[in-house]
Amino acid sequence: MNVKDSIFIKALNKFDDHPFLVRMKEEEYLIGEGDPTFIVKMKNSPSAKELRTSTSLALGEAYMRGDIEIDGDLYPALNHLLGQMGKFSTDKKALRSIIFSSDSKRNQKKEVSSHYDIGNDFYKLWLDDTLNYSCAYFKNEDDTLYQAQVNKTHYILEKLYLKEGMSLLDIGCGWGFLLIEAAKKYKIKGTGITLSKEQFKAFQERIKEEGLEDYLTVKIMDYRDLCKSDMTFDRVVSVGMLEHVGRGHYDLFLSNVDHVLKPGGLFLLHYISAQKEYPGDAWMKKYIFPGGTIPSLREIIDLAPNYNFNTLDIENLRRHYHKTLLCWSKNYREHLSEIQEMFDETFVRMWDLYLCACAATFNNGIIDLHQILWSKGVNNDLPMARWY
């Protein structure tokens, strides 16, 4: 074994919680003790410098290049490995430009576009018919992904305690399913804002198809411009958008919500969260979510009193997001041939890795999914029971 390969095997030895086998140039190396839980096939190992700079980038890029192959299903291997992320190396100084990108409007719009404007046809292949690209809610063990996304949408709408004629703002509205359902069931007046041109276009089309032009509006708009608008709303919701705001702007985000939310109004925030504040994973920020940052629960809760947001409910849906991602991963693989016609092999492997890795991180409790419900000031008109 050459020096480079020897260093790589030595680096892997610390990930020994679950034994696995590495096959390299007709040689086999067992990491840990016992029967291997998965097998890694190495064509070319990352350098010592790459491993020191970022374990995540070194292994992720090697997988994207095809230098690493997993014998069998990718998810179980990642589930074992990513449960040991505390052992990963990250040189924050060397990775500064990746981990700490600009929070300017121009840059954040570019970052959002890089992920959400890949193409609606791509997302339609592996999302369900609702086009919900966020955590589903599996009320029953045998719920389909579609049913679970419908469950999630109506669960949020029930928490918002909507009444006919109310106004509802959706910050980061995606392809618009939540507002469409709100308009159809509760006859509210809804406004959605997004930075994605593809989502904006598709949502406009869905509004026309559903005949909801009198109820719904969608705008390409930065949340930071809400404070400059004359709009006000009875209810505000934001699903899976806070992760794009950036650690330095949570206060700004909440102040803009405060500006448009009427006194006594309700605000539901649904977002990927973490136990502690950390800058994020280098591979994920370089290839999947540039500029993305996972807020901790405590830092968001800590800011709420600044705007007289009274916390009514907090719920953790971590396990639901784990199951959602497994569904997406399954759908993705079932449409692999079509995706391979759209994109090169590096992209195809990258997204496969992304979906499986996210499922593993939720399963291992590295990240959570929280829904927080606030009222702006005291609202004594709501039912007293939690499950109203």
PyMOL commands that set and color helices and strands:
alter all, ss='L'
color gray80, all
select helices_A, chain A and resi 3-12+48-53+55-65+74-82+85-87+96-99+105-116+120-126+145-159+177-186+197-210+223-228+242-244+247-260+282-287+297-307+318-334+336-342+345-363
alter helices_A, ss='H'
color red, helices_A
select strands_A, chain A and resi 20-24+27-31+39-42+68-71+167-171+189-194+216-220+233-239+261-273+309-316+368-376
alter strands_A, ss='S'
color yellow, strands_A
deselect
rebuild
show_as cartoon
